[in-house]
Amino acid sequence: MATCMLNITKSLQKLTLNSAFKLKPTFLNEVNPSRIPTNEILFGTPIRGTNFFNKLPAEALWKGVTSVSNAGKKRGRGKTVSKKNMKNLNKGQIIGVGKANIIWPGLSAPIIRGKELVQQQQLPEDPDREKKLIALRDNMGSLKLPKLSPIERGWVGNKMGGRSLGAPDPIGDDKFDGFDTRVLEFKTVFNMTGNLGRKRRLSVFAVTGNGNGLAGFATGKGVEPRTAFRKAKNRSGQKLMNIKVFENRTVYHDFYCQFGKTKVFVSQRPEGHGVIAQRAIKTICQVVGIKDLHARVEGSHNVQHIAKAFFLGLLQQKEHTELAEEKQLHLVEFSKERSNFPKVLASPTKARTSQEVKGDEVMDFSMYCLGNRVILKKKKFPPFYVNFPSYKTYQKKQEKLRGQDRVRLNMLAEYGEIRSFLSEKYPECRSWKQPPKEKSEESEN
């Protein structure tokens, strides 16, 4: 009898050690286990703790109900399956987000944000939450993507490049009012590990700014797109840089910068010109607050290299007062928009005289800003019709009209009137002016 009980107790121990089975106790209602006699044996029925419904995720279960396997499709199965009346009630449900709009650290929000520990917080309820869920489930069968407004669209259709993510999340009492975050790159990256194999994650490269000379960029990665977007947005808000903007519209001077194999040539443009540049640079100018610019990219068109090269050039800018102090000369602008009238941009505390300026010194502003270098431009070859007799005849006819408007402006600026070089010797070469009207005697009286 003792050996029989010993064998039964060993078998019960094996059952309890097996994680796939559980003992279902019987006849234990209102009974103290310590008072059970040792000679009495509890028998349990084995129950499986896992099954088909709690072993697989909801997406796999839904796919098993609504779809057919590849082997079944080859045999012609699933042709009459109608998905119009089926609604996936799991769609739109996010763990930690429900009717009670509460921030749960570690579930629906990060535990640490910056240097601050996130606390549980009650947010105002969203009255349109149920309507959004119903609309999302009603459009479940349609293959068309939701239509976006032209303002919400990115560079290409419904892709994430160039789209807005909003302002970064506040850090304590510091709020990012007036900031906007734009996606520059959204891609899938893989990392091969020894124990988990090939890990797939999403990488987001974003830039944020307030449109007034304050901007920053960062990269965020995560398994889900929502996590990657949040990381990139908040990290870019923590890496803000102060950028100098001339007249709140353009850069202070032309510059050239290189990062890796990417070369960026940036030129200053007059007011109203607009931003003519690669789309990543155009998006950066939008969040920085630059409205007039021309930029050309040579070499590698890696988006991250383009952004880093452009930010390096913006940070290395020098204001006009700094340039005037370095050269100890007046900085004067001659622009075609002002008909080449001089405009003093900056003056040093003590200017050098013309005798103190060396003959081989670089006086060109653009060349000095580019480090005494000149941008190599492609040579423009003359058109094929230059040597035609008809073109030479046309040039002779246009000789008397060449630069007519420019000559008139220069004469008015220099002499105050339109005149010829023979006007001093022959007064009749001056242009006729209408004499002022003489006042009548009646009006004087």
MARPAGU-276930 format. One record per residue (C-alpha): x, y, z; residue number from 1. Coordinates in steps of 0.05 Angstrom, whole numbers, always signed. Each point is the difference from the previous one (the first is absolute). Example, Ala and Ser with C-alpha at 12.3 -4.5 7.8 and 13.67 -1.06 7.14 Angstrom:
REM MARPAGU-276930
node xx->+246	yy->-90	zz->+156	num->1
node xx->+27	yy->+69	zz->-13	num->2
//
This chain:
REM MARPAGU-276930
node xx->+0	yy->+0	zz->+0	num->1
node xx->+58	yy->+47	zz->+16	num->2
node xx->+33	yy->-13	zz->-66	num->3
node xx->-65	yy->+12	zz->-36	num->4
node xx->-10	yy->+68	zz->+35	num->5
node xx->+73	yy->+18	zz->-16	num->6
node xx->-11	yy->-12	zz->-74	num->7
node xx->-64	yy->+42	zz->+1	num->8
node xx->+34	yy->+59	zz->+35	num->9
node xx->+58	yy->-2	zz->-51	num->10
node xx->-49	yy->+1	zz->-58	num->11
node xx->-36	yy->+60	zz->+32	num->12
node xx->+67	yy->+37	zz->+7	num->13
node xx->+13	yy->-11	zz->-74	num->14
node xx->-68	yy->+28	zz->-17	num->15
node xx->+11	yy->+62	zz->+41	num->16
node xx->+69	yy->+12	zz->-30	num->17
node xx->-27	yy->-2	zz->-71	num->18
node xx->-17	yy->+72	zz->-21	num->19
node xx->-49	yy->-23	zz->-53	num->20
node xx->-47	yy->-34	zz->+51	num->21
node xx->-35	yy->+24	zz->+63	num->22
node xx->-33	yy->-38	zz->+56	num->23
node xx->-74	yy->+12	zz->+9	num->24
node xx->-15	yy->-11	zz->+75	num->25
node xx->-64	yy->-36	zz->+19	num->26
node xx->-39	yy->-4	zz->+66	num->27
node xx->+38	yy->+58	zz->+33	num->28
node xx->-57	yy->+48	zz->+14	num->29
node xx->+4	yy->+27	zz->+72	num->30
node xx->+57	yy->-48	zz->+17	num->31
node xx->+66	yy->+18	zz->+33	num->32
node xx->+56	yy->-35	zz->-39	num->33
node xx->+41	yy->-8	zz->+63	num->34
node xx->-54	yy->-46	zz->+30	num->35
node xx->-1	yy->-48	zz->-59	num->36
node xx->+25	yy->-68	zz->+23	num->37
node xx->+64	yy->-24	zz->-31	num->38
node xx->-30	yy->-66	zz->-20	num->39
node xx->-52	yy->+36	zz->-46	num->40
node xx->+21	yy->+14	zz->-71	num->41
node xx->-24	yy->+59	zz->-44	num->42
node xx->-12	yy->-18	zz->-72	num->43
node xx->+2	yy->+55	zz->-53	num->44
node xx->-22	yy->+3	zz->-72	num->45
node xx->+53	yy->+28	zz->-48	num->46
node xx->-20	yy->+66	zz->-35	num->47
node xx->+39	yy->+32	zz->-57	num->48
node xx->+16	yy->+73	zz->+17	num->49
node xx->+10	yy->+22	zz->-72	num->50
node xx->-45	yy->-10	zz->-60	num->51
node xx->-9	yy->+26	zz->-71	num->52
node xx->-36	yy->+64	zz->+22	num->53
node xx->+49	yy->+26	zz->+51	num->54
node xx->+64	yy->-24	zz->-33	num->55
node xx->-5	yy->+41	zz->-64	num->56
node xx->-8	yy->+77	zz->-5	num->57
node xx->-65	yy->+32	zz->-23	num->58
node xx->+27	yy->+16	zz->-69	num->59
node xx->+18	yy->-74	zz->-13	num->60
node xx->-69	yy->-22	zz->+23	num->61
node xx->-35	yy->+51	zz->-44	num->62
node xx->+42	yy->-21	zz->-59	num->63
node xx->-18	yy->-73	zz->+11	num->64
node xx->-74	yy->+17	zz->-1	num->65
node xx->-2	yy->+47	zz->-59	num->66
node xx->+54	yy->-27	zz->-47	num->67
node xx->+20	yy->-64	zz->-36	num->68
node xx->+68	yy->-32	zz->-1	num->69
node xx->+43	yy->+1	zz->-63	num->70
node xx->-13	yy->-74	zz->-11	num->71
node xx->-74	yy->+12	zz->+6	num->72
node xx->+2	yy->+57	zz->-49	num->73
node xx->+34	yy->-45	zz->-51	num->74
node xx->-57	yy->-50	zz->+7	num->75
node xx->-53	yy->+54	zz->-10	num->76
node xx->-23	yy->+7	zz->+72	num->77
node xx->-25	yy->+64	zz->+31	num->78
node xx->-32	yy->+29	zz->-63	num->79
node xx->-67	yy->+10	zz->+34	num->80
node xx->+27	yy->+28	zz->+65	num->81
node xx->-31	yy->+70	zz->+9	num->82
node xx->+36	yy->+50	zz->+44	num->83
node xx->-50	yy->+56	zz->-8	num->84
node xx->-40	yy->-16	zz->+62	num->85
node xx->+62	yy->-18	zz->+42	num->86
node xx->+29	yy->+52	zz->+47	num->87
node xx->+64	yy->-8	zz->+37	num->88
node xx->-16	yy->+27	zz->+70	num->89
node xx->+74	yy->-3	zz->+19	num->90
node xx->+17	yy->+53	zz->-52	num->91
node xx->+12	yy->+68	zz->+33	num->92
node xx->+9	yy->-29	zz->+69	num->93
node xx->+66	yy->+20	zz->+32	num->94
node xx->+25	yy->-27	zz->+66	num->95
node xx->-3	yy->+54	zz->+53	num->96
node xx->-48	yy->+45	zz->-40	num->97
node xx->-74	yy->-4	zz->+12	num->98
node xx->-61	yy->+41	zz->+18	num->99
node xx->+34	yy->+27	zz->+62	num->100
node xx->+57	yy->+41	zz->-31	num->101
node xx->+55	yy->-13	zz->+50	num->102
node xx->+76	yy->+2	zz->-8	num->103
node xx->+30	yy->-65	zz->+25	num->104
node xx->+76	yy->+3	zz->+8	num->105
node xx->+32	yy->-61	zz->-31	num->106
node xx->-63	yy->-18	zz->-39	num->107
node xx->-27	yy->+59	zz->-40	num->108
node xx->+57	yy->+48	zz->+16	num->109
node xx->+74	yy->-5	zz->+16	num->110
node xx->+21	yy->-8	zz->+72	num->111
node xx->+54	yy->+54	zz->-4	num->112
node xx->-6	yy->+61	zz->-46	num->113
node xx->+65	yy->+37	zz->-3	num->114
node xx->+22	yy->+5	zz->+73	num->115
node xx->-70	yy->-1	zz->+28	num->116
node xx->-39	yy->-61	zz->+26	num->117
node xx->-68	yy->-4	zz->-34	num->118
node xx->-59	yy->-4	zz->+47	num->119
node xx->-69	yy->-29	zz->-11	num->120
node xx->-45	yy->+56	zz->-26	num->121
node xx->-74	yy->+7	zz->-19	num->122
node xx->-11	yy->+33	zz->-68	num->123
node xx->-65	yy->+29	zz->-26	num->124
node xx->-46	yy->-50	zz->-34	num->125
node xx->-4	yy->-4	zz->-76	num->126
node xx->-74	yy->+4	zz->-20	num->127
node xx->+15	yy->-22	zz->-71	num->128
node xx->+37	yy->-64	zz->+20	num->129
node xx->-59	yy->-47	zz->-13	num->130
node xx->-16	yy->+33	zz->-67	num->131
node xx->+73	yy->-8	zz->-22	num->132
node xx->+0	yy->-74	zz->+19	num->133
node xx->-66	yy->-13	zz->-38	num->134
node xx->+26	yy->+37	zz->-62	num->135
node xx->+65	yy->-40	zz->+4	num->136
node xx->-36	yy->-66	zz->+3	num->137
node xx->-50	yy->+18	zz->-54	num->138
node xx->+57	yy->+14	zz->-49	num->139
node xx->+35	yy->-65	zz->+18	num->140
node xx->-19	yy->-36	zz->-64	num->141
node xx->+21	yy->+56	zz->-47	num->142
node xx->+70	yy->-1	zz->-28	num->143
node xx->+3	yy->+75	zz->-10	num->144
node xx->+43	yy->+40	zz->+48	num->145
node xx->-33	yy->+56	zz->+39	num->146
node xx->+1	yy->+65	zz->-40	num->147
node xx->+43	yy->+55	zz->+28	num->148
node xx->-7	yy->+74	zz->-9	num->149
node xx->+54	yy->+35	zz->-42	num->150
node xx->+30	yy->+31	zz->+63	num->151
node xx->+9	yy->-68	zz->+34	num->152
node xx->+31	yy->-34	zz->-60	num->153
node xx->+75	yy->-10	zz->-5	num->154
node xx->+47	yy->+1	zz->-59	num->155
node xx->-30	yy->-59	zz->-36	num->156
node xx->-74	yy->-19	zz->+10	num->157
node xx->-16	yy->-32	zz->+67	num->158
node xx->+73	yy->-17	zz->+18	num->159
node xx->+29	yy->+27	zz->+65	num->160
node xx->+57	yy->+41	zz->-31	num->161
node xx->-15	yy->+74	zz->+11	num->162
node xx->-61	yy->-11	zz->+44	num->163
node xx->-12	yy->+36	zz->+65	num->164
node xx->+3	yy->-34	zz->+69	num->165
node xx->-20	yy->+61	zz->+41	num->166
node xx->+38	yy->+32	zz->+57	num->167
node xx->+44	yy->-41	zz->+48	num->168
node xx->-30	yy->-22	zz->+66	num->169
node xx->+9	yy->+50	zz->+57	num->170
node xx->+55	yy->-11	zz->+51	num->171
node xx->-26	yy->+22	zz->+68	num->172
node xx->-22	yy->+73	zz->-5	num->173
node xx->+38	yy->+10	zz->-66	num->174
node xx->-47	yy->-4	zz->-59	num->175
node xx->+18	yy->+1	zz->-74	num->176
node xx->-51	yy->+52	zz->-23	num->177
node xx->+6	yy->+19	zz->-73	num->178
node xx->+45	yy->-60	zz->-17	num->179
node xx->-12	yy->-48	zz->-58	num->180
node xx->+34	yy->-66	zz->-14	num->181
node xx->+10	yy->-27	zz->-70	num->182
node xx->+21	yy->-70	zz->-22	num->183
node xx->+61	yy->-1	zz->-45	num->184
node xx->+10	yy->-75	zz->-4	num->185
node xx->-41	yy->-61	zz->+19	num->186
node xx->+30	yy->-69	zz->-14	num->187
node xx->+5	yy->-71	zz->+27	num->188
node xx->+66	yy->-23	zz->+30	num->189
node xx->+23	yy->-70	zz->+20	num->190
node xx->+49	yy->-24	zz->+52	num->191
node xx->+26	yy->-71	zz->+3	num->192
node xx->+7	yy->-25	zz->+71	num->193
node xx->+28	yy->-66	zz->+27	num->194
node xx->-59	yy->-21	zz->+43	num->195
node xx->-60	yy->+35	zz->-32	num->196
node xx->+20	yy->-5	zz->-73	num->197
node xx->-18	yy->+56	zz->-48	num->198
node xx->-33	yy->+57	zz->+38	num->199
node xx->-43	yy->+48	zz->-40	num->200
node xx->-10	yy->+72	zz->+21	num->201
node xx->-24	yy->+65	zz->-30	num->202
node xx->+46	yy->+61	zz->-4	num->203
node xx->-25	yy->+72	zz->-4	num->204
node xx->+43	yy->+60	zz->-15	num->205
node xx->-37	yy->+65	zz->+18	num->206
node xx->+14	yy->+74	zz->+7	num->207
node xx->-38	yy->+49	zz->+45	num->208
node xx->+0	yy->+76	zz->+4	num->209
node xx->-41	yy->+61	zz->+18	num->210
node xx->+10	yy->+37	zz->-66	num->211
node xx->+40	yy->+54	zz->+34	num->212
node xx->+72	yy->-25	zz->-1	num->213
node xx->-6	yy->-56	zz->+51	num->214
node xx->+4	yy->-72	zz->-27	num->215
node xx->+28	yy->-69	zz->+14	num->216
node xx->+1	yy->-70	zz->-30	num->217
node xx->+4	yy->-71	zz->+28	num->218
node xx->-11	yy->-73	zz->-17	num->219
node xx->-50	yy->-45	zz->+36	num->220
node xx->-8	yy->-76	zz->-6	num->221
node xx->-54	yy->-47	zz->+24	num->222
node xx->-37	yy->-65	zz->-16	num->223
node xx->-64	yy->+39	zz->-13	num->224
node xx->-6	yy->+64	zz->-43	num->225
node xx->-34	yy->+38	zz->+57	num->226
node xx->+59	yy->-13	zz->+46	num->227
node xx->+52	yy->+21	zz->-52	num->228
node xx->-38	yy->+64	zz->-17	num->229
node xx->-5	yy->+19	zz->+74	num->230
node xx->+74	yy->-13	zz->+13	num->231
node xx->+23	yy->+40	zz->-61	num->232
node xx->-47	yy->+58	zz->+16	num->233
node xx->+20	yy->+6	zz->+74	num->234
node xx->+75	yy->-10	zz->-12	num->235
node xx->+1	yy->+54	zz->-54	num->236
node xx->-33	yy->+47	zz->+50	num->237
node xx->+56	yy->-14	zz->+50	num->238
node xx->+55	yy->+17	zz->-51	num->239
node xx->-20	yy->+70	zz->-22	num->240
node xx->+51	yy->+47	zz->-32	num->241
node xx->-3	yy->+75	zz->-9	num->242
node xx->+9	yy->+17	zz->-74	num->243
node xx->+14	yy->+70	zz->-27	num->244
node xx->-51	yy->+24	zz->-51	num->245
node xx->+12	yy->+65	zz->-38	num->246
node xx->-61	yy->+46	zz->-2	num->247
node xx->-42	yy->-60	zz->+23	num->248
node xx->+0	yy->-28	zz->-70	num->249
node xx->+68	yy->-24	zz->-26	num->250
node xx->+72	yy->-17	zz->+18	num->251
node xx->+53	yy->+53	zz->+14	num->252
node xx->+46	yy->-21	zz->-57	num->253
node xx->+15	yy->-55	zz->-49	num->254
node xx->+34	yy->-61	zz->+29	num->255
node xx->+24	yy->-70	zz->-17	num->256
node xx->+0	yy->-60	zz->+46	num->257
node xx->+15	yy->-74	zz->-6	num->258
node xx->-20	yy->-60	zz->+42	num->259
node xx->+26	yy->-68	zz->-24	num->260
node xx->-7	yy->-2	zz->-76	num->261
node xx->-56	yy->+52	zz->+0	num->262
node xx->+16	yy->+72	zz->-21	num->263
node xx->-49	yy->+57	zz->+9	num->264
node xx->+7	yy->+67	zz->-34	num->265
node xx->-46	yy->+54	zz->+29	num->266
node xx->-12	yy->+69	zz->-31	num->267
node xx->-35	yy->+61	zz->+29	num->268
node xx->-60	yy->+25	zz->-39	num->269
node xx->-41	yy->+65	zz->+0	num->270
node xx->-69	yy->+8	zz->+32	num->271
node xx->-56	yy->-37	zz->-35	num->272
node xx->+46	yy->-50	zz->-35	num->273
node xx->-23	yy->-60	zz->+40	num->274
node xx->+37	yy->-64	zz->+19	num->275
node xx->+29	yy->-38	zz->-60	num->276
node xx->+34	yy->-61	zz->+29	num->277
node xx->-3	yy->-75	zz->+12	num->278
node xx->-64	yy->-20	zz->+36	num->279
node xx->+35	yy->-17	zz->+66	num->280
node xx->+34	yy->+68	zz->+1	num->281
node xx->-66	yy->+33	zz->-19	num->282
node xx->-34	yy->-34	zz->+60	num->283
node xx->+56	yy->+22	zz->+47	num->284
node xx->-6	yy->+72	zz->-25	num->285
node xx->-75	yy->-3	zz->+15	num->286
node xx->+10	yy->-18	zz->+73	num->287
node xx->+60	yy->+47	zz->+9	num->288
node xx->-34	yy->+60	zz->-31	num->289
node xx->+41	yy->+11	zz->-64	num->290
node xx->-43	yy->+25	zz->-58	num->291
node xx->+50	yy->+19	zz->-55	num->292
node xx->+56	yy->-48	zz->-18	num->293
node xx->+33	yy->-39	zz->-55	num->294
node xx->+37	yy->-65	zz->+16	num->295
node xx->+33	yy->-53	zz->-43	num->296
node xx->+20	yy->-69	zz->+23	num->297
node xx->+57	yy->-39	zz->-32	num->298
node xx->+25	yy->-70	zz->+15	num->299
node xx->-39	yy->-47	zz->+44	num->300
node xx->-74	yy->+16	zz->+11	num->301
node xx->-4	yy->-34	zz->+68	num->302
node xx->-55	yy->+39	zz->+37	num->303
node xx->+36	yy->-1	zz->+67	num->304
node xx->+65	yy->+24	zz->-32	num->305
node xx->-36	yy->+56	zz->-36	num->306
node xx->-33	yy->+23	zz->+64	num->307
node xx->+64	yy->-3	zz->+40	num->308
node xx->+40	yy->+37	zz->-53	num->309
node xx->-53	yy->+55	zz->-5	num->310
node xx->-3	yy->+9	zz->+76	num->311
node xx->+76	yy->+4	zz->+3	num->312
node xx->-1	yy->+55	zz->-51	num->313
node xx->-55	yy->+38	zz->+36	num->314
node xx->+37	yy->-4	zz->+67	num->315
node xx->+66	yy->+24	zz->-31	num->316
node xx->-31	yy->+64	zz->-27	num->317
node xx->+30	yy->+67	zz->+19	num->318
node xx->-40	yy->+63	zz->+10	num->319
node xx->+16	yy->+62	zz->-41	num->320
node xx->+29	yy->+36	zz->+61	num->321
node xx->+48	yy->-58	zz->+12	num->322
node xx->+23	yy->+1	zz->-72	num->323
node xx->+10	yy->+75	zz->+1	num->324
node xx->+42	yy->-4	zz->+64	num->325
node xx->+43	yy->-56	zz->-30	num->326
node xx->+16	yy->+39	zz->-62	num->327
node xx->-3	yy->+69	zz->+34	num->328
node xx->-37	yy->+25	zz->-61	num->329
node xx->-71	yy->+23	zz->-15	num->330
node xx->-46	yy->-54	zz->-26	num->331
node xx->-40	yy->+30	zz->-58	num->332
node xx->-53	yy->-35	zz->-42	num->333
node xx->-12	yy->+12	zz->-74	num->334
node xx->-61	yy->-37	zz->-25	num->335
node xx->-37	yy->+0	zz->-66	num->336
node xx->-66	yy->+7	zz->+37	num->337
node xx->+23	yy->+69	zz->+26	num->338
node xx->+28	yy->+19	zz->-69	num->339
node xx->+71	yy->-9	zz->+29	num->340
node xx->-9	yy->+57	zz->+50	num->341
node xx->+48	yy->-11	zz->+59	num->342
node xx->-28	yy->-21	zz->+67	num->343
node xx->+45	yy->-4	zz->+62	num->344
node xx->-14	yy->-64	zz->+37	num->345
node xx->+53	yy->+6	zz->+55	num->346
node xx->+58	yy->+45	zz->+21	num->347
node xx->+60	yy->-16	zz->+44	num->348
node xx->+20	yy->+39	zz->+62	num->349
node xx->+63	yy->+23	zz->-36	num->350
node xx->+4	yy->-5	zz->-76	num->351
node xx->+64	yy->-6	zz->-39	num->352
node xx->+20	yy->+50	zz->-53	num->353
node xx->+11	yy->-17	zz->-73	num->354
node xx->+76	yy->+4	zz->+11	num->355
node xx->-4	yy->-54	zz->+54	num->356
node xx->-37	yy->-49	zz->-45	num->357
node xx->+48	yy->-47	zz->-35	num->358
node xx->-3	yy->-9	zz->-75	num->359
node xx->-8	yy->-76	zz->+2	num->360
node xx->-53	yy->+1	zz->+55	num->361
node xx->-67	yy->-34	zz->-15	num->362
node xx->-53	yy->+53	zz->-4	num->363
node xx->-57	yy->-41	zz->-30	num->364
node xx->-52	yy->-16	zz->+53	num->365
node xx->-22	yy->-68	zz->-27	num->366
node xx->+71	yy->-23	zz->-11	num->367
node xx->+20	yy->+20	zz->+70	num->368
node xx->-59	yy->-38	zz->+31	num->369
node xx->+19	yy->-62	zz->-39	num->370
node xx->+70	yy->+0	zz->+29	num->371
node xx->+35	yy->+34	zz->-59	num->372
node xx->-28	yy->-53	zz->-47	num->373
node xx->-42	yy->+5	zz->-63	num->374
node xx->-56	yy->-47	zz->-18	num->375
node xx->+17	yy->-38	zz->-63	num->376
node xx->-58	yy->+8	zz->-48	num->377
node xx->-12	yy->-35	zz->-64	num->378
node xx->+21	yy->+40	zz->-61	num->379
node xx->-57	yy->+26	zz->-42	num->380
node xx->+12	yy->-13	zz->-73	num->381
node xx->-28	yy->+49	zz->-52	num->382
node xx->-62	yy->-22	zz->-38	num->383
node xx->+5	yy->-30	zz->-69	num->384
node xx->-29	yy->+61	zz->-36	num->385
node xx->+55	yy->+49	zz->+21	num->386
node xx->+36	yy->-1	zz->-66	num->387
node xx->-63	yy->+4	zz->-43	num->388
node xx->-4	yy->+64	zz->-44	num->389
node xx->-72	yy->+12	zz->+22	num->390
node xx->+21	yy->+1	zz->+74	num->391
node xx->+55	yy->+51	zz->-15	num->392
node xx->-51	yy->+44	zz->-35	num->393
node xx->-45	yy->-5	zz->+61	num->394
node xx->+56	yy->+21	zz->+46	num->395
node xx->+14	yy->+62	zz->-42	num->396
node xx->-73	yy->+21	zz->+4	num->397
node xx->-1	yy->-9	zz->+76	num->398
node xx->+64	yy->+39	zz->+11	num->399
node xx->-34	yy->+67	zz->+11	num->400
node xx->-51	yy->-31	zz->+49	num->401
node xx->+50	yy->-40	zz->+41	num->402
node xx->-2	yy->+18	zz->+75	num->403
node xx->-47	yy->+59	zz->-13	num->404
node xx->-38	yy->-6	zz->+66	num->405
node xx->+63	yy->-10	zz->+40	num->406
node xx->+34	yy->+61	zz->-33	num->407
node xx->-60	yy->+44	zz->+15	num->408
node xx->+1	yy->-20	zz->+74	num->409
node xx->+75	yy->+13	zz->+6	num->410
node xx->-8	yy->+69	zz->-32	num->411
node xx->-56	yy->+19	zz->+47	num->412
node xx->+41	yy->-24	zz->+60	num->413
node xx->+64	yy->+36	zz->-21	num->414
node xx->-23	yy->+64	zz->-36	num->415
node xx->-73	yy->+6	zz->+21	num->416
node xx->-22	yy->+1	zz->-73	num->417
node xx->+7	yy->-39	zz->-65	num->418
node xx->+56	yy->+32	zz->-40	num->419
node xx->+55	yy->-13	zz->-49	num->420
node xx->+76	yy->+6	zz->+7	num->421
node xx->-6	yy->+60	zz->-47	num->422
node xx->-50	yy->+37	zz->+44	num->423
node xx->+52	yy->+47	zz->+30	num->424
node xx->+26	yy->+21	zz->-68	num->425
node xx->-67	yy->+0	zz->-36	num->426
node xx->-58	yy->+19	zz->+46	num->427
node xx->-50	yy->-23	zz->-52	num->428
node xx->+20	yy->-73	zz->+15	num->429
node xx->-38	yy->+2	zz->+64	num->430
node xx->-68	yy->-33	zz->+5	num->431
node xx->-59	yy->+47	zz->-6	num->432
node xx->-37	yy->+17	zz->+64	num->433
node xx->-69	yy->+30	zz->+3	num->434
node xx->+6	yy->+70	zz->+30	num->435
node xx->-41	yy->+15	zz->+62	num->436
node xx->-68	yy->+32	zz->-12	num->437
node xx->+0	yy->+76	zz->+10	num->438
node xx->-50	yy->+27	zz->+48	num->439
node xx->-53	yy->+45	zz->-31	num->440
node xx->-7	yy->+72	zz->+23	num->441
node xx->-73	yy->-11	zz->+18	num->442
node xx->+18	yy->-54	zz->+50	num->443
node xx->+53	yy->+44	zz->+31	num->444
node xx->-49	yy->+57	zz->+10	num->445
//
